[in-house]
Every structure is written in C-alpha cells, then in structure tokens.
Amino acid sequence: MTRTDKRGFGDLGENVACVFLEKHGLKVIERNYLRKWGEIDIVCRKGSKMHFVEVKSVSSETGIRGEENMHPQKIKRLERAIQTYLAEKKIDMDWQLDLVLVNINMITKEAKVQVIENVF
C-alpha cells in the first residue's frame, strides 16, 4: 500500500468515525488540526465537554489491532496538540481524548466502529 493509498484509507476511516460520532450526539467542529508536533484527527463537542478524537483505521484482512498504535509517545504528542488547540481557540472547558477504532472489511465494504473513551 503506497502512502497515498494509506492516506485514502485513513480518510475513509475518519469519515466513518465522523458519521458514527454525529449519530451518537457529538458535533464535529474540526478535522485534521495539524501542528508540527502532532495532529488531532477530529475535534468534537458534546454538551459542555470537548472530545479530541484519534482515529485508527485497519483492514479486517490484516489482523492488526488499531489500538496497538497508541503508544505513550503518541499520546504525549496528542496532548501537546490538544493544549495548543485549546490555547489558540481560547477554550476553557473540560475535555477528553477518545480513540475510535474503525475496522473496515474491504471485501464487503462494511465497517465496525469501537470507541475507547477518555484514553488518559
């Protein structure tokens, strides 16, 4: 899979995640907030809480688990990006980091979504 293929696969997973989150009452505010020290895939809000969402998309054919890619260094970069986002937007409210796992079956074109809330 080329880098372009991986990016397209990741975008597909993020699109699935956005639809899932909105169906569950979250309002998507922004996608792909990027700074040189990290990227936030999806920024959402539900009630009085901000949700920063990391999406891990995997193909069910590979047998790889998306949560295996959430190592301490990745979480540290995400936390720094979240703090930057909150400061830039002048947001002072409760927040949490959620992990959305999107398992895509490329043969049947079906996706299964799992949410792991408040990762740290």
C-alpha positions, 0 to 999 in steps of 0.5 A: 500500500503506497502512502497515498493509498494509506492516506485514502484509507485513513480518510475513509476511516475518519469519515466513518468515525465522523458519521458514527460520532454525529449519530451518537450526539457529538458535533464535529467542529474540526478535522485534521488540526495539524501542528508540527508536533502532532495532529488531532484527527477530529475535534468534537463537542458534546454538551459542555465537554470537548472530545479530541478524537484519534482515529485508527483505521485497519483492514479486517484482512490484516489482523492488526489491532488499531489500538496497538498504535497508541503508544505513550509517545503518541499520546504525549504528542496528542496532548501537546496538540490538544493544549495548543488547540485549546490555547489558540481557540481560547477554550476553557472547558473540560475535555477528553481524548477518545480513540475510535477504532474503525475496522473496515472489511474491504471485501464487503465494504462494511465497517465496525466502529469501537470507541475507547473513551477518555484514553488518559 
